[in-house]
Amino acid sequence: MPRRLDAILGSWALWPHLYSSGRRRELWAVVRAVSPPGPAPDPAGALVRPGQPRSPPAAPCSKGRSGALLREGRARRARDGTGRGGQWRGTGAPHPCCVCGMSAVLRGALRRLRPPRRPGALGAQGRKEASSPSAGKDRADTVIIGGGCIGVSLAYHLAKAGLKDVVLLEKSELTAGSTWHAAGLTTYFHPGINLKKIHAYSIKLYEKLEEETGQAVGFHQPGSIRIASTPTRVDEFKYQMTRSGWHPTEQYLITPEKVQELFPLLNMDKVLAGLYNPGDGHIDPYSLTMALAAGARKYGAQLNYPVQVTNLNVRSDGMWEVETPLGIIQAKRIVNAAGFWARDIGKMIGLQHPLIPVHHQYVVTSTVPEVKALKKELPVIRDLEGSYYLRQERDGLLFGPYEREEKMKLQESWVTNGVPPGFGKELFESDLDRIMEHIEAAMEMVPVLRKADIINTISGPITYSPDILPMVGPHQGVINYWVAIGFGYGIIHAGGMGKYLSDWILEGEPPFDLIEVDPNRYGKWTTTEYTAAKARESYGFNNIVGYPKEERFAGRPTERTSGLYDLLKSKCSMGFHAGWEQPHWFYKPGDEIGYRPSFWRTNWFEPVGREYKQVMEKVGVIDLSPFGKFKVKGTDSVKLLDHLFANVVPKVGSTNISHMLTPRGKVYAELTVSQLFPGEFMLVTGSGSELHDLRWIEEEIRRGGYKVEIENMTDEMGVLSVAGPYARQVLQKLTNEDLSNASFKFLQCRHLKLSNIAVTAIRISYTGELGWELYHRKEDSVPLYSAIMEAGQKEGIDDFGTYALNALRLEKGFRAWGAEMNCDTNPLEAGLEYFVKLNKAADFTGKQALKQIKEKGIKRRLVYLTLETDNVDPEGNESVWHNGKVIGNTTSGCFSYGAQKSLAFAYVPMELSKVGQKLEVELLGKNYPATIIQEPLVLTEPTRMRLQKKGESPKI
């Protein structure tokens, strides 16, 4: 029976009867009793026998997503769904577009009593899926495993780009898994940077896909509005506006009056503002996938199903053998796009992908008279405080909540035991009491919901990674194994990620930087327990305020703690870096301690200034153990590094900063390279780049046949950095080695003992001050730290964290990979010419492309800005304005404690890049005056020493 929302809230006494496991067993028994023998009818009414393709769906609804649930709900017999403990039920439930007063279960039973159509009857659109239980070719360039919208999109893009021999294998049928039951939301919005490009490409593709393929996709674009009902949420919208201003897609901060004009059914009592994206909307996931499939076949790809992959074997030449019950396919590469089966595929080759299915529910209502009376479709709304989305579905409404982490539900048994055999287009039992607080919030915001009847509640599995972002790209440690998995928002990502991954496969490098979705951001430290804890948190935090410098605490600490963690954890505010805990800033008596996020200056602002002063005037110690650390040695080690890096190979006992470039001349990575012994090197990279960089190096070793060994020492090796004017004075007390400037010069490295502890010392510091980085065994971290702190008592030594380090490096004009440089930038526009040796003999990767870029000239350049602000500072990715137009973007920024003003790097057009140029930087809805200055603001310690020797007065 339809259930009116206000009646549900007022009739709790009925719940044990309506939703008890016993009652459900009785109802499902009725279904089984009346189900006719033999094959179940397909969505269009034709019989579906084992191995027979299904007929196509009915045409999309005129006012909402077409009936994915109707098509697939009629496709198979309902399974016994007793209990809610992870068991699942069939899809006999009605499609949300069907408005009917009957019980969903009885409707399904009665439907099965109707005589089926003859076998082979066509669906409403007069077409039939072209599939066959065949593995197809026995050789392929690329085998894609998984026929959801992601896998099919990749097949479409690879084939359209001209790649021959693309084969997709699906164990069940296209859209099985999570695609078929998705709510189908599409949006230009994303809080990240380049993921906005993914969303934009998807929407533009979906707009023209029907014309290209002849397949209707049911795409609606009424726009969407995010609702702000607190002042902090308004600040968040302003923060997101400046981060989107330099992107081409439309986004507007709108008034309550405009919100009501666009969505007249809202209760405006709490609405303070809206974030509006024209062009947003929703699409039928089934029809979208079928259109992509039609396009893939049109361009030559083979989509084969039902064909289950039973095993994977990689050969010595890098080719893959993909085993199926119908034969073996040899492939140049494989792409795991298997959705919540991705873990099972990974286990075939010894990988434990950190993925877990979550139960996501959405509710569909019958016709709402006030909705039916509207002359145009309502925009999608996202009530962020209520934590739900709501959109129009035909003449009714559809809304889906994201429960808090303590209420949401994981399907953990699938992680330990695998996905149940035969699961494909089934659902979980719904659980309305789990989402009641969100239903109440929705009724308060959209009062017409109170009188609406619920005709369907969908509870289906979607796959989450720990941080909710997908895992896309080649996987470190396995040759020619790519992944496109962990999509919590697969419909909006499908088009863009298919194009992104296709370009990467064909061109040999990513088309732009998306390290946030790199599968190699996870490692052995990502346990099942961690994955579950983070997935709970990520799901529950779907709509929380997104602050700068956000920290999330579930699952922490991991097993990946530095040797100093237990000693320091109570003294500082820790940050999470690639599984590590690293101090952000340290507490002193009188400080407001703990994590206090804000869009404005907050509790760490003054303490970080104190740490800045500590390093500039005395001496400080920082734990840098999260650095990625590799040792490379062998006959061809020099040859390898000469080809990998744009800089020269450092001599024995020396260190330099080197960059790995892509074939197109983009900056793939920045590393510190030290030659410790002849032919033996230590490479150091940032914590978030560890496996990202290691994979690139390993691939070059394999491709070039270099005789070298590479060892990842990240977890075994700790790093302490000692920096400041008294750094030499403190360390000299602990060793007999001469640490004088004449004996131990800048960018030299050597092995020595400090307090009888073996270290590899490099005279370098990201602070730009006098300093050493001390690499040592992890188990020696505490005794080494204690010895240094004891030795520095007279000099007033103290700790400092990464926030102070960032301020110090920005004042020195030091670039950071991932901010000033990445796969979106070349080293010439980033100001890295000093580190790029175009005249060296080796033909390093990217050299020829860089020569062409230099010859043509660059169109933009990284500049150095000071800003006149008040209680807010830049952090990166803000819009830069000139004469009323957005002309660029910041890359990183902070408050300069030396100059007592804000400081930022920014990319601007060449014609606006001269020193003295006046610009503006947008921060929280206000444009602040900015001026390009000569960099650096503060000279580095080695430079100051050289100028002093020449009798010049250095600036500090």
N, C-alpha and C positions, 0 to 999 in steps of 0.2 A: 504494500500500500504506500502511496506517497506520504511523506512525513513532513508536516509543516514545521518550520524551524522553531517558531515560538512554542508550538505544542511539545516539541521534543524537550525544550528547556524546562517546561512546566510539568512534565509527566515522567519523572524519574522512576516512579513505581512500576511503570510498564517495561522498563529496560530489561530486567532479568528475564521476563517472558519473551520479549521480542528478539533479544540478542544472545540468549544463553546458548551454550554449546549443544545442549540437548535439543533445543528448538531448531537449531540449524541442522542437526542430524536428521530430524523428522522431515524438514522441508527438502533437504537434498535426497532423502529416501524417496520422496514423491517424484522427484526429477528422474532418478534412476529407474523407478518402477514404470514410468510412462515412456521412457526413451525407447524408440524403435530399435530393433537389432540392426546390425550392419553399420556401414559408414555413416558418419555424421554429415548433415548438410553443410555446404560451404556458405560463405556470406551471401552469395547471390542466389542460393537455392540449389545449386548443383551438388551431386554427391562428391565427396572427397574420399578417395580410397588411398591406402598406403602408397606413397611414392607418386601420387597424382598431383599435378599443380592445382592450386586454388584459382578460382575465378577472380576477376578484379572487383574492386569495391563499387558501391553505388556512388553516384556523383556527389561532390561535396555539397553540404547544406548551403542554403542561400544566405543564412545569417550566422554561421558559426562553423567550427571545425566539423568536417564531415565524419560519418559514423565509423571511426576506427573500432570503437567498442561494439557497434552493431555488427560490422563485418566480421570481426574476429570472435565476438561473443557467440555468434551463431555457428561458429566453425567446428566446435568440438563439444563432446559431452562434459558436463560439469563433474569435477572430481570431489570426493568427500572433503569438506573443508572444516571439519570439527576443530574447535579450539583456535587460539590465536598464536600459538607458540611456534610460528614460522611455517605452519602448514599452509597449503595454498589451495585455491579453488579454481574451477573452470571459469570460462568467460561467458557463461550463459546469461549474465546480467545484461539489462537492456542498454542500448546506446543512449547517451544523454539527450539526443535530439528527439527520442521517442517519448511523448508525454502520454502516460497511461496510468489509470488508477489501480491496476492490478499489482499484486506482489511481484517483484522482479523474479523470484524463484518460480512462482506458478506460471508467469508469462513464458519463462524458458521452457517449462514442462509442456505447456499447451502448444508452443511453437513446434516442438518436436513431434507432435501428433499430426501436424499437417503433412500432406503428401509432398515428398520432395520433387523438384524438377528433374527432368531427365538428365542423365550424365552428360557433361560437356556443355550444358546451357551457359550462355554468355551472361555476364553481369550487366548492370544497368548502363554502363558506358560502352558496352558492345566490344570489349576486348578481353583477352585472356592472357594471364601471365605465361611468358615463355620460359619454362624451367624444365629440367629433366634430372632424374637421379643419375647424373654422369659426372665423372671427375673431369671430363673434357680432355684437353691436351695433356700429353705426358711431359711436356717441357713448357716452361713459362719464364718470362722475365721477372714478373712480380706476382706472387700469390697473396691475395688478401684473405684473411680468415675472419669471417663475420659479415653478415648481410644486414646489419642495421643501417641507419642513415649515414653514419660515419664511414663505414666500409664501402658502401655503395657510392658515396660522394667521391671517395678516393679513386675508385675504379673509373668513375665518370671523368674525373679530371686527368688522370693518367692517359686514358684512351683518347680523350679530346686533344691532349697535347701531342699525340702521335706515337705514344709508346705502344709497341706491338706486344702481343702475348701477355695481356693482363687477364688473370683468372681470379675470380672471387668464389670462395667456397663457403656455403652456409649450411650448418648442420640441420636446420629445421626449414624455415622459410623466411623470405625477406621481411624485415621489421620485427621478427621474433625477438624477445628479450625486453628491452625498455622502450624501443622506438614506438611500437604500435599503440601503447597506452599513454604516451606523453601528452601533456596539456598543450604543447605546440607553441609556446610563447616565443616571440621574436622581438629583439630590442637592439637599438644602436648603443645603448648605454653599457659601459663597463667601467669599474673604478680603476682598472689597470690602464696601461698606455697602448701597447700594440694589440692587445686583445680587442680594442675598439675597431681595429682594421679587420679582424676576423669577423666581427659582428656585421660591419658595414658590407663586406664582400658577400656574406651570406644573404643579406636582405636584397642586395642588388641582383644577385643570381636568382633568387626565388621570384623576383618580379618578372623576369624574362623567361623562366624555365618552361612555362606552359607553351609559350610561343615557339620555343626551340624544339621541344620534344612532342608536342601535341597532347600532353597529359595534363589534365587539370590538377592543380595543387591546393586549391581551397585557401588561398592566401588573402588575409584581411589585414588592412593597415589603418586602423582607426587612431593610431598614436597610443602613447602611454603616459601616465602621470604618476610620479612618486610623490607621496603625500608627506609633508613635514608638519608635525603637530607639536614639536618642542623647539625652543630656541637653538638648542644644540644641533638638531636636525637641519635647521635653516643654515647654520654655519657649515654643516657638512655639504649641503647643496652648493653653497658658495665655493667651497673648496673643490668640489667636482666641476663646477663651471670653469674655473681657471685651468683645470687639467684637461678640459675638452675644447677650450677656445681655439687652440692651435691645430685642432683636427677638423676635417671638412664636414663632418656630419652635424646636423642641426640638434641643438639642445638649448632649452630656455628655462630660466628661473621665472616662474609666473606667480601672480598674485592670487589670493583666495577667490577674488571675483572672477578671474579667468579660469580657475579650476572649476568653479561652479558652472560657468558657461559651457565648458567642455563636458562636464559630468554632472548634469542637473539633479541627479538622484542622491547626491552626497549630503550628509549632515555636516554642515560647515562649522559647527561649534568649536572644533579643535584644529581646524585647518589653518595653518600659518602661511604656507607657501606650497608650491608644487614644482617639481622638476619634470619638464615636458619634453618628450622626444617624438616629434611628428615622424610618421613612417613606421613606428613600432606596431606590433599587432600579434597575430597568431596565424598558424598554418596547420593544415592537416598532415601530421607526420607520415601517415601511410601513403597518402597521395604524393607527398614530396619524395619519399623514397622510391616510389614506382616511377615518377618522372625522371629521377636521377638514373634509375635502372634502365629506363628506355633510352636515355641519352648515352649511357655507358655501352649498351648493346649497339646503338647506332654508330658509335665510333670504333667498335671492334672488340670490346671487352667481352669475356665470357663470364656469365653469372650462373653458377651451378649449385643446385640444391634439390633435395636434401642430400648433402655430402658432408659427412663428419670427418674431421681431421683426427686421426687416432694416434699419430706419433710424428715427431720431427727429428731429423738427423742432419747435422751439418757435416759436409765433407771437408777434406783437407784443402781443397781448392776454393773453399768459401761458398760453394753451391749447397743448396738445401734439398733434401728429399722429404717431400710432404706425403705422408702415408694416409691413405683413405681405404675404406672397404672396397672401393672400386678401382684401386690402383695407386701407383706412386707418381707424383709429379715432381720433376726436378726444376728448381727455381733459382734464379740469381739472387733473389731476396724474398723474404716473407714479411708481411705486415700483420701484426696481431691487432685486429679491430673487433674482438670478440665480446665486447661488453662485459657482462658479469660472468661470462665464461673465460675471460682473459687470464684469470689466475690459473685455471686448468691448463690452458695452452702454455703459459709460462712454466708451469711445473714440468712439462715435457722436456724442457731443456735446462732444468735446474734453477729457474728463477722464481722468486716469491714476490710477485708484483703486489705492492701495498694497496689493495683495493678491497672494498667491502660493500655489499648491497645494503641499501637502506629502504625502509618502507615509506613511500611518499603517497599521501592521500589527497584527492581533491573531490569536491562535491559539486553535483550538477542539479539545478532546480528545474521545475516545470516552467511553463509560461508565466511570466510576471506581467500583469496588465500595463504597469507603468513603463516597462521596457518595450513591450510590444507597441505602445503608442508613440515611441520615439521615431523621428523621421530619419535619423542616421545612427549608425552603430556607435556605441559608447567606447571611449578609449579604455584600454587596460589600466587598472589602477593597482598600485602597490602601496598598501598601508604598512609602512615600515614599523611603526610602533605595535600594530596589531599582528605583524609578521605573517602576512598573507598577500596573495595576488588575487585579483578578481577581474573577470572579463565577461562580455556578453557571449552567450551560446544560444544561437537562434533567438527566440523571444524570452529566454530565461537567462540565468547567470551561472557561471562556473567560478568557484573559488578554491584555492589551494593554500593551506597553511604550512608553515615550518615550525614544528613544535620545539620547545626548549630541549636541551640535551638530556635532561633527566626524564623526559617524556617520550622522546622519539625512539624509534625501534630499528635495530640493526638485524640483519639476517646472518648472524655470526656462524650458524651451522654450515652455511655454504662455504665459508672460508676454511673450516677444518675438514669438512666431509665432501666438499664439492657440490656443484649444482645438481639437484635431483635429475636423474635420467628422464628424458621426455619433457622436461620443463621448457616451454617455449613461449606460448601466448596464454599464460595463466596469470591469475592475480592472487594476492593475499586476502585474507578476511579483513574487511574494514573494521575500524575501531573508532567510532565517533566520540566516545568519551575522552579519547586521547587529545582531541582537537577542540573540545568544547569552548575553551577560553578564546580561541581564535574565531569560532563561530559567533560568539557573543560580541567580539570586537567588530566583526564584519557587519553584524546586524545594527550595531550602534553607528557605524560609519555609513552604511547603506540601509536605511530603515525599511525599504520595501522588501528586504530579505525576510523580515519577521513573518510575513504572510505567505512566503514562498514555500512550495512543496519540494522536498528533496526527492528526486526520482533515481538518483544513482550516486553511489560513493565508490570511487575507484581507489584501490590501494595496490600499488604495483612496485616492483623493485627498480631502483636506479642505483648506479654504481658511483661510489665516492672514493676519491683518493683522500689522504689525510688532510690536505689543504683545500679540497674541493675543486682544484684546477685539474684539467686532464694531463695525461702523460703522452707526449707527442714527439716522435723523432727516433733516431737510431739509438740502440741501447748499448751502453758500454759493456765490454767483456764478452760480447757475442757477435760474431761476424755476420753482417748483412741481415740483422734482425731488427725490425722497426716496430714501433707500437703506436697505436692511436686509441687509447683506452682511458677509463676513469672519467667519462664525461657525465657530470651532473647536470649539464645543460646542453645535451647533444644536439637538439634541433637547431638552436641558433649558431652553434659551433660547426655544424656539419659542412655547410658550404665553404666557409672560410678555411677550416682546417683541411678539408680535402684539397683545396687549391694550394695551401701552404706546404703540405707534405708532398704533394705532387711536384711542386717546383723544387723542393729540396732534393727529392730523389733524382730528378732529371738534371738539375744544375750542379749538384755536388755540394751545395751550401744552402743554408736557410735564406729565404728571400728577405727576411728582416728579423730583428731580434725578438725572440720569445723564450728567453731562458727560464721564465717562470713556469713554462709547461714542459721543460726538458725532463724526460724520465729519469735522467741521471742526477736529479736533485735529491733523490732518495738513495739509500745504500743499505748495507747489512744492519745498520742500527735501526732501520724501520721495521720493527717487529709487528706481529699480529696485534699484540696488546696496544702498542702505540697507534697503529692504524685505526683500531676500533675507537680508542679514546678521542683521537683527533677527528674522526668522521662524525662522532656524536657532537663534538664541539662545533665543527664546521657547519653541520646541518642546523643546529640550534642557533648559530650566530649568523644565519643567512641574511638577516635584516638588521643586525646591530649597527650602530654608528661606526663608520670606518675612519678612524683617526690616523693622523700621521704617526709614524714610528709605532705602529700597532704591535702589541705582544699578545699572544694567546698561550694559555698555560696548561692545557690538558696534555697528558702524556709525557710531561717533563718532570725530572730530567730523563733523557734517554741513557743508554749505556755509554754514550759518547761524551763523557765529561773529561775535562782536563785534569791533570794531577792536582791542580789548585782549587778545584771546585769546592770541596768540603771546607777548605780553609777560608774561602772568600765569600761563600754564598750568603752569609748573614750580614756581610759588610757592604753589600752593593745591590744595585738593581741589575739583574741579569737579563741579557737578550739571547734570543735563540738564533743560531747560525748553523744551518746544515746539520742539525742534530746536536750541536755543541751548545753549552751554556758559556756565555762570555760577558764579563762585566761591562755595562753601559756607563754607569757612574757610581761613585762611592758615597756612603753616608758619613756624616759627621754629626756630633751632638747639636740639636737645634734644627736639623733638616726635617722637612716633611718627607718621610721615606715611602718607598713602595712605588708601584706603577700608577701614575695619575695622568691618563691620556687627555689631551686637549688640542684644539686647533690654535690655541694661543700659547704664549710662553707659560711653562708650568713648573712643577716642583724641582726639576733637574736643572733649570736655567742657571741659577746662582752657583750650585755645586760644580757644574761643568766649568764655569768661569774660574772657580777656585783651582780646579785641576789644570786648566790651561796655564794659569799663573805658576803653578807648581813646576811644570815642565819648562816653561820659559825662563824661570828665575832660579830653579834649584835642580832637582832630578826626580824623575818619576819612573814607575815600573808598570808595565801592562802585559797581560796574558794574551798572546797571539797564537795559542796552540791550535785554533781552528784552521789556520792556514792549510791549504793542500800542499803536500810535500812529496816529491818524487825523486828517486835516484836513477840516473841513466848512465850506463857504462857499456863498453864494448868496442870492437874494432871500428865500427862505423859511427860512433857516437858524435864525433865532431862533424862528420858529413851530414848526419841526420839533422843536427841542430842548425847547421848552416843553411839547410834547405827549409827548415820549419820557421826560422825567425828572420825578421827583417833587419835586425841588428847583427853586428859581428859576433862571433863566438868569443867569450871572454877567455883571457889567458889563465893559466894555472895560478890559483891564489887570488883570482879577481872575480868580480861580480858586475853584472849590468842588468838593466831593465830591457826586456825584449818583448816583441809582439808577434804573435802568430796571425797572419792575414789569410783571408779567404781568397779564392781565385779571382773574385771581382775586386779585391783590394780593400775589403772591409776588415775591421779589427775584431778577429775572433776571440783573442785572449791576450792578456798581459801577464808576464811572469818575470820573476827575479831568477836569473841564471847565474850559477856559480860553478866554476871548474875547481873542484877540490883537489883532485889528483889528475895526472895526465889521462885524458879520456874518461874521467869519472865526474859527473855533474850532479848538482842538486838543483831542482827546479821548484819554485815556490809560487803558488797562486792563491787567490782569495778563497775563503771557505765555501762560498756558493758555487765556485767554478771547478771544484776538485775533479769530479768524474766527467764533467763537460769537457775539460781540457785533456784529461787522460785519454778519453775516447778518441779525440782528434789526433793525438800523438800516436796512439796504438794503431790507428787506421793508416797513418803515414808510414809507420814501420812496416806494416804488412804489405801495403801497396808498393813501397820502394824496395822491399826485400833487404832492409838494413840489418846488419848483424849487431844487434844491441839487446841489452836487457833493461827493462824498466820496472821499477819496484815502487809501489805506493806505500810511503812511510807515514802517511797522515796520522793514523791512530796510534802509532808507536812512538811518535816524536812530539815532545812539547816544545814550545817557543816562549821565551820571555824577551821583552824589549826594555832596555834601560836607556832613557833619553833625558837630556837636559845639560846645562853647562857643567854640572858636577859629575856627569856619567863616567868620564874617564877616571876621575879622582876616586870614585867609589869602587869601580871594578878593579883598579890597579891594586887595591888593598888585598884582593883575593887571588892574585896570580903573580908569578915571577916573570911572565912575558911582558915585554915592553909594549905598552899601549899608547905611547906618545904618537903624535901626528906624523913624525918623521918615520917611525917604525911601522905603524899600523894606519895606513892612509884610508881615506874615504873610498868605498867600494872595493875594499880588499876583504878576503876571507881567510881564515886559518883555524886549525884545530888547536885548542889549548885547554887548560884545566883552571876552573875557578873553584876555590875552596876544595880542591882535589876532585871536582866533578868534571867529567869530560864534556866539552861543548864544542860545537862548530860555531864560531863567532863571525858575523858579517858586520862590517862597519857601514851601517845603513839605518835610516829611521824614517818612517812615513810622517813623523812629526816635522821633519826638516831641520831638527836640532841635532847636536852632537849625540850620537847614540849607536848602540849595537843591538843586533838581533842574535839571541843565543839559543841555538838548536841543541836539544839534549834528549836523552831517554825520558819518556813520560814519567817513569817511576822516580826520576831525580828532580822533578819539578818542585816539590816541597822543600827539600834540603837546599836546592839552589836558590829559590826565592828567599828562604829564611836567611841564608848567608848574605845575600845582597842587601836585604832590609837591615840586617844587623850592621853590616859594613857602612851603610849610609846614614846611620843615626846622626852623626855630626853634621852632615850636609843637609839634614832635614828631609830625607827621602820619603816618598809616599806613593800610593797607588794612583793611577788614572785609568779611565775607561775609554770606550770607543767613541763616545760623543765628543770628548775633548780631543781625541785623535783626529776626528773629522774636522773640527774647527782649526786645528793646527795645520792639517794638510791643505785645507782650502786657502788659508792665508799665505801658504808657500806656493800656491798655484799648481799643486799636484793634481793631476787627473785621476779619476777612478774608473776602472773598467765596470761597465754596467750603467754608468751615468754619462760621463763625458765621451766615452768610446764604447762601441759594441758593434754588432753586425749591421747597424744602421748607419755607421759613420766610417769614413776613411781617415787614415792617420794625418793626412795633410790638413783637412778642415778641423781636426781635433788638436792641432798644434803639436804634433808628435814628430816633426821632421828630424829632430836631433837623434831620435832612436831608430830612424829608417835609413839604411845605407844602400841607396839605389846604385851606388858605384861599386859595391862589393861584387866579387867574381861569381859567387853562387847565384843561381837563378831561383831565389826563394819564392815560395808560393805567394802569388799576388803581385809580384814585381812588375810584370808586363802591364797588368791592369793599372797599377799605380803610376807607371810612366805615362800612360795615356791620360789618366786623370790630371796629372801635373801639366801635361802639354795643353790640355783643353782649358785648364783653370777651374778653380773651385767656385761655387756659387754662394756658399755660406761659410761662416767661420765661427769658431768658439771664441767668445769674448769674456772679459772679466768685469763684473759690475759691482758697484757699491750702491746701496739703497737707503733711502731715508724712510724708515718705517716707524711704527710705534710699539705695539705689544705682540707683534707677529713677525716671523722670519721666513724666508723662502727655504724650501727643502728640495726643490727640483720638480720639473714638469709643469711649471706655471707658465701662463701666457705672457709674452713680452709684446708691448704695444708701442706704436709710433704713429702720431697723427691720426689717432682714432681707429687704427687697424691693428690686428694681431699680425706680427711679422716674424715671430720666433718663439722659442721656449727656453726656459731655464733647464739645466741638467742636474745641478745640485746647489745647495746653499745652506747658510747658517748665519748666526750672529758672530761677528768678529770681535772677540774680547780685546784685541789689541787696538783696533780702530774705533771701537764702540759704535759700530753700525753694521747693518746687514751686508752680506757678501754673497755673490752667486756667480756661477758660470752660466752662459747662455749661448745658444746658436742663433745668429742673426744673418741677414743677407750681407754680402760683401760691401755693398754701398753704404751700409749703416754700421760698419764694424770699426771705425776709426776711434782712437782714444779721444775722449772728450764728448763723444756722441751722447746726447740726452735721449733716454728712453723711459718707458714705464713698465713696471712688473705688477701684474694683478695678484693680489693676495686677499682672500676672503671677501670678494666683491668690491674691493677698492684698488685703484691703480696708484702705486707709489712711485715717486720720482727715482730714476736710476741713471747712473753715469758710467760709461765705459772708462776704465782706468788701465794704466800700464801694469801688467802683472810681473812679478808677484807683489802682493801687498807687503809681505815680509820676506826678506832674502833668507835663503837657507844658510845654515851655519857654515858649510864649506865655502860658500860664496862670500860671506862676511869675512872669513879668515883670509881669503885671497885678497880682498879689497884692503884689509887692514895692512897686509904685507906691502901693498903698493902705496900705502899712506893715504888711501881714500877713506871717506867716512861712509860706512854702509848704513842703509836704512833698516830699521827694525820695526 
